[in-house]
Amino acid sequence: MSEIEAKVKEIIVDTVNCDADAVVLDAKLGDDLGIDSLDAMEINMALEEAFAISIADEDIVKFVCVKDIVNYIDS
């Protein structure tokens, strides 16, 4: 597991209090993890702070699964 993947997983688990084992790269944010729009905004703020980046609103809506977030931050 990469450093980025580990940190993204930690942020998701801390934000939505879900089972860490459920947060895998292919897990769908809404369907599998139960993340709603408010959770998504909290996760976004935590990601921006943790990685010192800014994520545009039009990019946030493209995040369907955990892998999408990891790939975005990695690029």
C-alpha positions in Angstrom: 0.0 0.0 0.0 1.4 3.4 -1.0 1.7 6.3 1.5 -1.0 8.2 -0.4 -3.4 5.2 -0.4 -2.8 4.7 3.4 -3.4 8.4 4.2 -6.6 8.5 2.0 -7.9 5.3 3.7 -7.1 6.9 7.2 -9.0 10.1 6.3 -12.0 8.2 5.0 -12.2 5.9 8.0 -11.8 8.9 10.4 -14.4 11.0 8.6 -17.2 8.5 8.2 -16.3 6.0 10.9 -16.5 3.0 8.6 -14.7 -0.3 8.9 -11.1 0.1 7.7 -11.3 -3.3 5.9 -14.1 -1.9 3.7 -11.9 0.9 2.4 -10.2 -0.7 -0.5 -9.2 0.8 -3.8 -12.3 -0.5 -5.7 -14.8 0.5 -2.9 -17.4 2.9 -4.3 -17.7 5.9 -2.1 -21.5 6.1 -2.1 -22.7 2.5 -2.6 -20.0 0.6 -0.6 -18.9 3.2 2.0 -22.2 5.2 2.5 -20.5 8.5 1.9 -23.0 11.3 1.3 -22.3 14.9 0.0 -21.6 16.2 3.5 -19.1 13.4 4.2 -17.5 14.1 0.8 -17.0 17.7 1.6 -15.4 16.8 5.0 -13.1 14.3 3.2 -12.2 16.9 0.6 -11.2 19.4 3.3 -9.1 16.7 5.1 -7.4 15.7 1.8 -6.6 19.3 0.9 -5.1 19.8 4.4 -3.2 16.5 4.5 -1.7 16.8 1.0 -1.4 20.6 0.8 -3.4 20.7 -2.4 -6.6 22.3 -3.7 -9.3 20.0 -5.2 -11.6 21.8 -7.6 -15.4 21.2 -7.2 -15.6 19.8 -10.7 -13.0 17.2 -9.8 -14.6 16.1 -6.6 -17.8 14.9 -8.4 -15.6 12.6 -10.6 -14.5 10.6 -7.5 -16.5 7.4 -7.7 -14.2 5.0 -5.8 -11.3 5.2 -3.5 -8.9 4.6 -6.4 -10.1 7.8 -8.1 -9.0 9.8 -5.1 -5.6 8.1 -4.8 -4.9 8.5 -8.6 -5.9 12.2 -8.4 -3.6 13.0 -5.5 -0.8 10.9 -7.1 -1.0 12.8 -10.4 
